[in-house]
């Protein structure tokens, strides 16, 4: 970081944690045991993981939720409707809801049970690979969800397994991650113009295993899956090792309120990246939901561990750009602001937005 902007963060009480979510194990349709997953996550240096097996929290019931050395393991689940559509990532409730009715019913049930929920791989579209159909979100009138899985690693990979590049992407599973589709970003921005909707990046880890007679092949092994899309969170305090419930609540709150950013680790380690807003009243704001009023004019400051091409997005459009390890953008008008960072043409970081002004923002 450059010294000038780095100094602006010196007195800001922020704890950053880097983790992976939307992870399946052998308790549902994953190819890795929880023990193997935890080992790979620790080896990858992650601070937290969230296991979301399909409609089971067996990992919690078998004692895996909590700390394993410096790794915090939280257990949620992935829910869907009776038609296998409208998958919903759930974190927090004591039990799996048995509702198979309209998605609005289980969205409401999760919220009433103290949980948070995210639309899982909502944009999946596949007209090939018949054994791997798409599971898009079709209940577009639903509301009350906390966020969306804006970037799903497994979906991206499967959607690239076609044409002449099939084998290349099959055996080089991380190289296909370039950027989030513009239509997906447009949908997310539109939701945020009306109410705050956070974004998370999901691995959707399944660790596929195939056998052809005596030959066995693991495609996308778990240690590779955990080196792709990650979700970095800014916490108000360090995770308390002696209080699992409080640690989980801190993570849930940050995910729900969008206090952080998505990162493609394939393009570089984004640890220590800092994105914040300072307003004219001396207030400091993290990306995400806020109950305080932002007083204009304001400034968004970005500090990065490596140089990148930084874009400021205002109401879905690029409004300013900068290159390097630090950037400062002046804000004079209300609207929805967020930051994107690229390495050449490949996306590296997407921040959650700063909502400036009263809803609707645009």
Secondary structure by P-SEA (a helix, b strand, c coil): ccaaaaaaacccbbbbbbbccccccccccccccaaaaaaaaaaacccbbbbbccccccccccccccccccbbbbbbbccccccccbbbbbccccccccccccaaaaaaaaaaabbbbcccccccccccccccccccccccccccccccccccaaaaaaaacccccccccccccccccccccaaaaaaaaaaaaccbbbbbbbcccccbbbbcccbbbbcccaaaaaacbbbbbbcccccccccaaaaaaaaaaaaaaccccccccccccccccccccccccccccccccccccccccbbbbbbbccccbbbbbccccccccccccbbbbbbccccccbbbbbcccccccccccccccccccc
